[in-house]
Amino acid sequence: MSQIKATYVDHMGSDLSVVNASKLEELEAAEAAARKSSAAFADAAAYAAAAARKSSAAYADADAAYAAYVNAAAYVAELKRLQEDNS
């Protein structure tokens, strides 16, 4: 009858190496989360800046339209005055 021999091989390493590996994994996960958070913040900031530019453009358009209205009203008033003067 032959004997069967089994040998246990500890692939985990020492307790310190296991703890360090766990810390490294946690650090890598935290760095990945920070990168995602930074990217999300950058996206939000870019969106807010684009919205602000659109809003500024809308206000500028409204100001220009109002100025055109005022100019047109002044022009019409001047035409009426000239017509009355020539009557």
C-alpha positions as CSV (number, residue, x, y, z in Angstrom):
1,M,0.0,0.0,0.0
2,S,1.4,3.4,-0.9
3,Q,1.1,6.6,1.2
4,I,-0.4,9.8,0.0
5,K,1.4,12.9,1.1
6,A,-0.3,16.3,1.3
7,T,1.6,19.6,1.7
8,Y,-0.1,22.8,2.7
9,V,1.2,25.9,0.9
10,D,0.2,29.2,2.4
11,H,-0.3,31.6,-0.6
12,M,-1.6,34.4,1.6
13,G,1.8,35.3,3.0
14,S,2.3,36.8,6.4
15,D,-0.4,38.7,8.3
16,L,1.5,41.9,7.6
17,S,1.5,41.3,3.8
18,V,-2.2,40.5,3.8
19,V,-2.9,43.7,5.7
20,N,-0.7,45.8,3.4
21,A,-2.4,44.2,0.3
22,S,-5.8,45.0,1.7
23,K,-4.7,48.6,2.4
24,L,-3.4,48.9,-1.1
25,E,-6.7,47.7,-2.6
26,E,-8.6,50.2,-0.4
27,L,-6.3,53.0,-1.5
28,E,-6.7,52.1,-5.2
29,A,-10.5,51.9,-4.8
30,A,-10.4,55.3,-3.0
31,E,-8.3,56.8,-5.8
32,A,-10.7,55.4,-8.5
33,A,-13.6,56.9,-6.6
34,A,-11.9,60.3,-6.3
35,R,-11.1,60.3,-10.1
36,K,-14.8,59.5,-10.8
37,S,-15.9,62.2,-8.4
38,S,-13.5,64.7,-10.0
39,A,-14.7,63.8,-13.4
40,A,-18.3,64.2,-12.3
41,F,-17.5,67.6,-10.7
42,A,-15.7,68.7,-13.9
43,D,-18.7,67.7,-16.0
44,A,-21.1,69.5,-13.7
45,A,-18.9,72.6,-13.8
46,A,-18.7,72.5,-17.5
47,Y,-22.5,72.2,-17.7
48,A,-23.0,75.1,-15.4
49,A,-20.6,77.2,-17.4
50,A,-22.4,76.4,-20.6
51,A,-25.8,77.2,-19.0
52,A,-24.4,80.5,-17.8
53,R,-23.1,81.4,-21.3
54,K,-26.5,80.5,-22.7
55,S,-28.2,82.6,-20.1
56,S,-25.8,85.5,-20.7
57,A,-26.5,85.2,-24.4
58,A,-30.2,85.2,-23.8
59,Y,-29.9,88.4,-21.7
60,A,-27.8,90.0,-24.3
61,D,-30.4,89.1,-27.0
62,A,-33.2,90.5,-24.8
63,D,-31.2,93.7,-24.2
64,A,-30.5,94.1,-27.9
65,A,-34.2,93.5,-28.7
66,Y,-35.2,96.1,-26.1
67,A,-32.7,98.6,-27.5
68,A,-34.0,98.0,-31.0
69,Y,-37.6,98.6,-29.7
70,V,-36.5,101.9,-28.0
71,N,-34.7,103.0,-31.1
72,A,-37.7,102.1,-33.3
73,A,-40.0,104.0,-30.9
74,A,-37.7,107.0,-31.0
75,Y,-37.5,106.9,-34.8
76,V,-41.3,106.7,-35.1
77,A,-41.7,109.6,-32.6
78,E,-39.2,111.6,-34.7
79,L,-41.1,110.8,-37.9
80,K,-44.4,111.9,-36.4
81,R,-42.8,115.2,-35.2
82,L,-41.3,115.9,-38.6
83,Q,-44.7,115.1,-40.3
84,E,-46.4,117.5,-37.9
85,D,-43.8,120.2,-38.5
86,N,-44.2,119.8,-42.3
87,S,-48.0,120.0,-42.1
